[in-house]
């Protein structure tokens, strides 16, 4: 084997190792990324059951039902709505008509099971993802500031 062939094999094997390492890094990123979706986005492109993502919008008026530590409600972007179930303590600012971002996944029967619920922290704040989704729906108008 000549010196050129050995160098070529060394370079090719190094490139293969780098390609495998890049593939492993990209695969691990895909598993840890949490995407944001609005209810209208889910109608257009449904998420598979078991895939974690963030669902954001407004808590639909009249949809909150509490049964002990289990809370059922609907998240809406004023065009579409999604049923959500959460087991645990809700934030103090959680209420109907307020902005909310939930993290979790769909079950096989189409109910979003939230593992975490985030509510806005004051009357002037709307999570950026929720505000953008509501603006895209054409239904939400920000209140005029004094």
SULLIN-V61762 format. One record per helix or strand of 2 or more residues. SS is the DSSP state (~ for helix, > for strand). FROM is the first residue (numbers start at 0). LEN is the number of residues. If there is no record, write none. Layout:
# SULLIN-V61762
ss | from | len
SS | FROM | LEN
SS | FROM | LEN
This chain:
# SULLIN-V61762
ss | from | len
~ | 2 | 30
> | 34 | 4
~ | 38 | 6
> | 52 | 7
> | 64 | 3
> | 69 | 7
> | 80 | 7
> | 98 | 8
> | 111 | 8
~ | 127 | 10
